[in-house]
Amino acid sequence: MSSDREAIKADFLARAGLGGAARRSLAGDASTRRYERLTTPDGRSLIFMDQPPAVESAPCPPDATPEERRKAGYNASARLAAGRIEAFIAAADYLRARGLSAPQIIAADPGQGLAVLEDLGDDLYARLIEAGSADAPLYAAAVDALLALHAAPPPEVLAGGGADWPLLAYDDLALKTGSDLFLEWWPKVSGQAPFAEEAKAEWEALWAPVRARGDAGAKGPGGVFAHRDYHAENLIWLPGRSGVARVGMLDFQDALKAHPAWDLLSLLQDARRDVPPELEAAMLDRYLAARPELDRASFLADYRALAALNAARILFIFARQVAGFQRPRYTAFMPRTWRHLERNLDAPGLEGLRAWFDRQVPREQRA
């Protein structure tokens, strides 16, 4: 960290009345954000978020055309928030207004990419389950939180704390951007030859109908607020609260309007931990039982198709972490993601995609 950045952070904390707080770095993730835990002289614990605004390409302007988004870069094409603090603040305020648990914002300077947040604690779902907690009650609460979130139509703009942020759709280009990068990055991590142009053309033809389902689900009347990274590493158990507020949420700054299956598939086909198939089925039943207006067969078909596309997107992300950023630990998550992909491709209507992978990616690379 540069001394200039450290000086900016120290000044922000002083202005927030937290200059005397002890600071301890926390483990990071695959993003450009950094976190610290602050302990104030009176013993209060807070979280300090540091997201330098200049290290990411620009987010997507609401009125940008697809071509303008491509020219602007990956974040605009994929409709990622580029780590902007104002996106986090606006989404957090919206979630809390819906009775859900997102961190309170204690202090913020969006221009500098800094914020101090309520500390929701360390009881991540993933850690609790590793320590022996039963997974079914935790997942049931997480599904119920999604049901509460999906009960109201999502707004066009997330307004809160003077940090309004547009809630854009997880549209065809955003879906395409994430999945297509598999074609670029998988050969780099696997060592196989780059995919031929014919294979790329077939890939596009096969995925286009899947993306159309996601696009329609996001833009139509059934579109919902999607956390977009809803899984056991981003959920915190808060047993002292009641109802859906027991599910603490993190890392929702990339929220979009999306197909209602999106956060479910992130939760139930977790790239970092195994979710038993019977638990996945039970949680899908729980969600659908609470929403009888949805056509079960159509929803589950969309769920499998979009989960397959998401698996391809995640494989690109892990491949880039390994081959692009020299973070070999992400290799450990790839076999599970391949298993998700292959299981989803068993669904009716996805036979062409299964055949593509069988021809183009040697099976020994998927283990």
Secondary structure, DSSP 8 states (H G I E B T S, - for coil): --HHHHHHHHHHHHHTT-TT-EEEE----SSS-EEEEEE-TTS-EEEEEE--GGGS-----TT--HHHHHHH-HHHHHT--TT-HHHHHHHHHHHHHTT-B---EEEEEGGGTEEEEE---S-BHHHHHHTT--HHHHHHHHHHHHHHHHTS---SEE--TT--EE--B--HHHHHHHHHHHHHHHHHHH------HHHHHHHHHHHHHHHHHHHHHHHSTT-EEE-SS-STTSEEE-TTS-GGGGEEE---TT-EEE-THHHHHHHHS-SSS---HHHHHHHHHHHHHH-TTS-HHHHHHHHHHHHHHHHHHHHHHHHIIIIIT--GGGGGGHHHHHHHHHHHTTSTT-HHHHHHHHHHS-GGGG-
